[in-house]
């Protein structure tokens, strides 16, 4: 059943040239686009998938926002983990409701938003972030998406390199590192990850992933399940000309996956 669009909802506006825009509905407000002025009240109360007209008369299509579109277009303070990589992290991290997940590096909140969706209020998501400005944007994006701050989210302004993990936060079923020097965080997180728990480290460069793998091997407490990258190539599908698009965003980051071993 199509959802009724309400005041405060995040929606996607799709114009006649298939361009997509993010909009937060606010009663009584108007937004200016190249296709004309769009009154929010012309959308509020309608079902998603509805066509509405700008004041200029141009028709646009309105849907409630999809998570991958939101995380790419929300406010940013740093580079985000893109949906193609998030999908791999969720699968190889074996993420499901009820887990206690620890992440380092909040960023704008792209990965945490997906994790909170999957946890669905069950389990905990503990996020450590050292920068106050990142924390502020992270919380604002989470609030805009969920219209609240989920009760199972814990965020702390802490330096994982130099500060211990809070006792009440551990132990963890999963650890996900998205920091410039993940090898420096391994010593701090290894004792808080349960035996059989999964560790994932996300890094954009070969130097980072090599250093992390070396540090992981030195600990002798993890089994390296693999390191990989995800390449996504889009296609232009037309009746007489189906082909790859002209440009491709290939490499974004490496994903290292390891599992915690029982000490000998």
One Martini backbone bead per residue (centre of mass of N, CA, C, O) as a GRO file, in nm:
protein
  264
    1UNK     BB    1   0.096   0.037   0.023
    2UNK     BB    2   0.075   0.356  -0.008
    3UNK     BB    3   0.216   0.632   0.122
    4UNK     BB    4   0.161   0.900   0.322
    5UNK     BB    5   0.250   1.225   0.301
    6UNK     BB    6   0.432   1.418   0.543
    7UNK     BB    7   0.521   1.618   0.768
    8UNK     BB    8   0.883   1.571   0.757
    9UNK     BB    9   0.934   1.429   0.511
   10UNK     BB   10   1.136   1.247   0.295
   11UNK     BB   11   1.192   1.326  -0.052
   12UNK     BB   12   1.158   1.253  -0.399
   13UNK     BB   13   1.232   1.444  -0.689
   14UNK     BB   14   1.109   1.387  -1.027
   15UNK     BB   15   1.176   1.482  -1.331
   16UNK     BB   16   1.151   1.484  -1.684
   17UNK     BB   17   1.488   1.417  -1.676
   18UNK     BB   18   1.553   1.226  -1.417
   19UNK     BB   19   1.590   1.414  -1.188
   20UNK     BB   20   1.705   1.418  -0.842
   21UNK     BB   21   1.554   1.532  -0.531
   22UNK     BB   22   1.587   1.657  -0.209
   23UNK     BB   23   1.309   1.670   0.038
   24UNK     BB   24   1.170   1.853   0.311
   25UNK     BB   25   0.872   1.861   0.453
   26UNK     BB   26   0.686   2.180   0.494
   27UNK     BB   27   0.447   2.349   0.610
   28UNK     BB   28   0.404   2.632   0.389
   29UNK     BB   29   0.627   2.571   0.192
   30UNK     BB   30   0.884   2.661  -0.053
   31UNK     BB   31   1.050   2.546  -0.358
   32UNK     BB   32   1.332   2.597  -0.569
   33UNK     BB   33   1.340   2.521  -0.916
   34UNK     BB   34   1.395   2.488  -1.250
   35UNK     BB   35   1.071   2.398  -1.276
   36UNK     BB   36   1.000   2.560  -1.018
   37UNK     BB   37   0.761   2.606  -0.782
   38UNK     BB   38   0.719   2.413  -0.476
   39UNK     BB   39   0.455   2.309  -0.290
   40UNK     BB   40   0.428   2.127  -0.007
   41UNK     BB   41   0.109   2.113   0.011
   42UNK     BB   42   0.092   1.945  -0.269
   43UNK     BB   43   0.208   1.679  -0.110
   44UNK     BB   44   0.072   1.678   0.141
   45UNK     BB   45  -0.144   1.385   0.160
   46UNK     BB   46  -0.017   1.224  -0.046
   47UNK     BB   47   0.079   0.974  -0.243
   48UNK     BB   48   0.315   0.789  -0.330
   49UNK     BB   49   0.365   0.828  -0.681
   50UNK     BB   50   0.293   1.119  -0.734
   51UNK     BB   51   0.177   1.379  -0.928
   52UNK     BB   52   0.302   1.712  -0.945
   53UNK     BB   53   0.281   2.072  -0.957
   54UNK     BB   54   0.410   2.344  -1.038
   55UNK     BB   55   0.354   2.681  -1.078
   56UNK     BB   56   0.442   2.641  -1.391
   57UNK     BB   57   0.329   2.318  -1.462
   58UNK     BB   58   0.529   2.108  -1.384
   59UNK     BB   59   0.587   1.772  -1.365
   60UNK     BB   60   0.627   1.561  -1.072
   61UNK     BB   61   0.775   1.304  -0.886
   62UNK     BB   62   0.678   1.135  -0.570
   63UNK     BB   63   0.890   1.002  -0.307
   64UNK     BB   64   0.997   0.831  -0.068
   65UNK     BB   65   1.287   0.796   0.061
   66UNK     BB   66   1.578   0.640  -0.007
   67UNK     BB   67   1.848   0.542   0.151
   68UNK     BB   68   2.072   0.571  -0.074
   69UNK     BB   69   1.994   0.863  -0.143
   70UNK     BB   70   2.026   0.999   0.129
   71UNK     BB   71   2.333   0.930   0.198
   72UNK     BB   72   2.438   1.092  -0.059
   73UNK     BB   73   2.258   1.383   0.009
   74UNK     BB   74   2.346   1.451   0.269
   75UNK     BB   75   2.507   1.582   0.502
   76UNK     BB   76   2.862   1.678   0.512
   77UNK     BB   77   3.217   1.628   0.650
   78UNK     BB   78   3.281   1.374   0.472
   79UNK     BB   79   3.349   1.094   0.350
   80UNK     BB   80   3.161   0.831   0.247
   81UNK     BB   81   2.997   0.537   0.253
   82UNK     BB   82   2.890   0.362   0.000
   83UNK     BB   83   2.634   0.155  -0.082
   84UNK     BB   84   2.812  -0.066  -0.221
   85UNK     BB   85   2.981  -0.107   0.049
   86UNK     BB   86   2.761  -0.145   0.258
   87UNK     BB   87   2.646  -0.407   0.147
   88UNK     BB   88   2.907  -0.573   0.200
   89UNK     BB   89   2.925  -0.522   0.505
   90UNK     BB   90   2.651  -0.648   0.584
   91UNK     BB   91   2.711  -0.931   0.471
   92UNK     BB   92   3.011  -0.993   0.587
   93UNK     BB   93   2.905  -0.907   0.885
   94UNK     BB   94   2.642  -1.040   0.961
   95UNK     BB   95   2.376  -0.857   0.984
   96UNK     BB   96   2.147  -0.840   1.269
   97UNK     BB   97   1.924  -0.854   1.495
   98UNK     BB   98   2.075  -0.807   1.834
   99UNK     BB   99   2.331  -0.678   1.802
  100UNK     BB  100   2.661  -0.567   1.905
  101UNK     BB  101   2.776  -0.263   1.768
  102UNK     BB  102   3.102  -0.133   1.669
  103UNK     BB  103   3.194   0.201   1.578
  104UNK     BB  104   3.450   0.390   1.397
  105UNK     BB  105   3.334   0.658   1.261
  106UNK     BB  106   3.069   0.851   1.181
  107UNK     BB  107   3.047   1.093   1.025
  108UNK     BB  108   2.734   1.136   0.865
  109UNK     BB  109   2.584   0.822   0.881
  110UNK     BB  110   2.553   0.601   0.664
  111UNK     BB  111   2.607   0.328   0.808
  112UNK     BB  112   2.439   0.367   1.074
  113UNK     BB  113   2.162   0.382   0.935
  114UNK     BB  114   2.164   0.090   0.835
  115UNK     BB  115   2.211  -0.049   1.107
  116UNK     BB  116   1.951   0.060   1.243
  117UNK     BB  117   1.755  -0.068   1.050
  118UNK     BB  118   1.834  -0.367   1.102
  119UNK     BB  119   1.802  -0.371   1.413
  120UNK     BB  120   1.521  -0.251   1.495
  121UNK     BB  121   1.581  -0.198   1.824
  122UNK     BB  122   1.786  -0.440   1.831
  123UNK     BB  123   2.022  -0.386   2.027
  124UNK     BB  124   2.343  -0.221   1.947
  125UNK     BB  125   2.489   0.110   1.875
  126UNK     BB  126   2.833   0.196   1.887
  127UNK     BB  127   2.980   0.528   1.869
  128UNK     BB  128   3.297   0.661   1.774
  129UNK     BB  129   3.395   1.017   1.797
  130UNK     BB  130   3.631   1.285   1.800
  131UNK     BB  131   3.441   1.492   1.647
  132UNK     BB  132   3.204   1.729   1.706
  133UNK     BB  133   3.110   1.808   1.415
  134UNK     BB  134   3.040   1.518   1.336
  135UNK     BB  135   2.830   1.458   1.554
  136UNK     BB  136   2.624   1.676   1.476
  137UNK     BB  137   2.567   1.575   1.185
  138UNK     BB  138   2.496   1.286   1.250
  139UNK     BB  139   2.245   1.347   1.432
  140UNK     BB  140   2.087   1.511   1.221
  141UNK     BB  141   2.061   1.281   1.010
  142UNK     BB  142   1.925   1.073   1.189
  143UNK     BB  143   1.679   1.248   1.262
  144UNK     BB  144   1.572   1.300   0.975
  145UNK     BB  145   1.525   0.997   0.905
  146UNK     BB  146   1.369   0.897   1.190
  147UNK     BB  147   1.253   1.143   1.376
  148UNK     BB  148   1.483   1.033   1.565
  149UNK     BB  149   1.665   0.885   1.833
  150UNK     BB  150   1.762   0.595   1.876
  151UNK     BB  151   1.783   0.403   2.169
  152UNK     BB  152   2.025   0.202   2.042
  153UNK     BB  153   2.203   0.464   2.047
  154UNK     BB  154   2.561   0.520   2.092
  155UNK     BB  155   2.746   0.827   2.144
  156UNK     BB  156   3.102   0.907   2.144
  157UNK     BB  157   3.360   1.128   2.241
  158UNK     BB  158   3.634   0.945   2.109
  159UNK     BB  159   3.971   0.811   2.121
  160UNK     BB  160   4.069   0.506   2.004
  161UNK     BB  161   4.386   0.534   2.031
  162UNK     BB  162   4.385   0.671   2.357
  163UNK     BB  163   4.108   0.544   2.454
  164UNK     BB  164   3.912   0.363   2.629
  165UNK     BB  165   3.671   0.144   2.655
  166UNK     BB  166   3.378   0.129   2.775
  167UNK     BB  167   3.255  -0.106   2.984
  168UNK     BB  168   2.938  -0.077   2.905
  169UNK     BB  169   2.983  -0.136   2.589
  170UNK     BB  170   3.084  -0.407   2.645
  171UNK     BB  171   3.057  -0.641   2.434
  172UNK     BB  172   3.113  -0.751   2.090
  173UNK     BB  173   3.002  -0.877   1.772
  174UNK     BB  174   3.092  -0.607   1.621
  175UNK     BB  175   3.352  -0.446   1.414
  176UNK     BB  176   3.386  -0.107   1.272
  177UNK     BB  177   3.635   0.050   1.070
  178UNK     BB  178   3.662   0.427   0.999
  179UNK     BB  179   3.990   0.500   0.979
  180UNK     BB  180   4.308   0.607   0.900
  181UNK     BB  181   4.434   0.403   1.156
  182UNK     BB  182   4.334   0.095   1.230
  183UNK     BB  183   4.589  -0.039   1.364
  184UNK     BB  184   4.566   0.145   1.627
  185UNK     BB  185   4.277   0.006   1.720
  186UNK     BB  186   4.315  -0.304   1.768
  187UNK     BB  187   4.419  -0.321   2.064
  188UNK     BB  188   4.152  -0.192   2.183
  189UNK     BB  189   3.924  -0.401   2.046
  190UNK     BB  190   3.997  -0.708   2.079
  191UNK     BB  191   3.884  -0.757   2.385
  192UNK     BB  192   3.572  -0.666   2.298
  193UNK     BB  193   3.563  -0.902   2.109
  194UNK     BB  194   3.416  -1.174   2.041
  195UNK     BB  195   3.421  -1.486   1.993
  196UNK     BB  196   3.329  -1.492   1.650
  197UNK     BB  197   3.365  -1.219   1.578
  198UNK     BB  198   3.346  -0.936   1.358
  199UNK     BB  199   3.589  -0.769   1.153
  200UNK     BB  200   3.592  -0.437   1.003
  201UNK     BB  201   3.783  -0.266   0.744
  202UNK     BB  202   3.788   0.070   0.606
  203UNK     BB  203   3.981   0.160   0.305
  204UNK     BB  204   4.121   0.350   0.030
  205UNK     BB  205   4.414   0.222   0.065
  206UNK     BB  206   4.682   0.006   0.038
  207UNK     BB  207   4.845   0.098   0.285
  208UNK     BB  208   4.623   0.062   0.498
  209UNK     BB  209   4.553  -0.242   0.447
  210UNK     BB  210   4.841  -0.351   0.492
  211UNK     BB  211   4.885  -0.250   0.782
  212UNK     BB  212   4.638  -0.394   0.902
  213UNK     BB  213   4.714  -0.685   0.830
  214UNK     BB  214   4.981  -0.690   0.984
  215UNK     BB  215   4.858  -0.630   1.266
  216UNK     BB  216   4.668  -0.874   1.270
  217UNK     BB  217   4.886  -1.096   1.251
  218UNK     BB  218   5.043  -1.012   1.513
  219UNK     BB  219   4.813  -1.093   1.719
  220UNK     BB  220   4.693  -1.393   1.676
  221UNK     BB  221   4.339  -1.344   1.692
  222UNK     BB  222   4.293  -1.378   1.372
  223UNK     BB  223   4.094  -1.444   1.082
  224UNK     BB  224   4.138  -1.398   0.747
  225UNK     BB  225   3.872  -1.372   0.511
  226UNK     BB  226   3.929  -1.089   0.356
  227UNK     BB  227   4.001  -0.875   0.063
  228UNK     BB  228   3.808  -0.605  -0.095
  229UNK     BB  229   3.625  -0.479  -0.377
  230UNK     BB  230   3.370  -0.261  -0.523
  231UNK     BB  231   3.221  -0.272  -0.847
  232UNK     BB  232   3.016  -0.028  -1.029
  233UNK     BB  233   2.815  -0.073  -1.327
  234UNK     BB  234   2.634   0.110  -1.534
  235UNK     BB  235   2.333   0.106  -1.744
  236UNK     BB  236   2.204   0.169  -2.067
  237UNK     BB  237   1.855   0.121  -2.140
  238UNK     BB  238   1.766   0.040  -2.474
  239UNK     BB  239   1.626  -0.090  -2.743
  240UNK     BB  240   1.900  -0.030  -2.951
  241UNK     BB  241   2.094   0.063  -2.677
  242UNK     BB  242   2.275  -0.147  -2.479
  243UNK     BB  243   2.496   0.002  -2.232
  244UNK     BB  244   2.739   0.136  -2.088
  245UNK     BB  245   2.829   0.386  -1.931
  246UNK     BB  246   3.074   0.623  -1.979
  247UNK     BB  247   3.090   0.637  -1.663
  248UNK     BB  248   3.297   0.523  -1.375
  249UNK     BB  249   3.276   0.438  -1.034
  250UNK     BB  250   3.494   0.249  -0.878
  251UNK     BB  251   3.696   0.319  -0.654
  252UNK     BB  252   3.663   0.359  -0.280
  253UNK     BB  253   3.728   0.074  -0.121
  254UNK     BB  254   3.846  -0.137   0.131
  255UNK     BB  255   3.760  -0.472   0.259
  256UNK     BB  256   3.814  -0.605   0.577
  257UNK     BB  257   3.794  -0.950   0.700
  258UNK     BB  258   3.744  -1.081   1.038
  259UNK     BB  259   3.796  -1.334   1.297
  260UNK     BB  260   3.763  -1.429   1.615
  261UNK     BB  261   3.971  -1.602   1.833
  262UNK     BB  262   4.070  -1.841   2.031
  263UNK     BB  263   4.277  -1.877   2.271
  264UNK     BB  264   4.561  -2.092   2.328
   0.00000   0.00000   0.00000
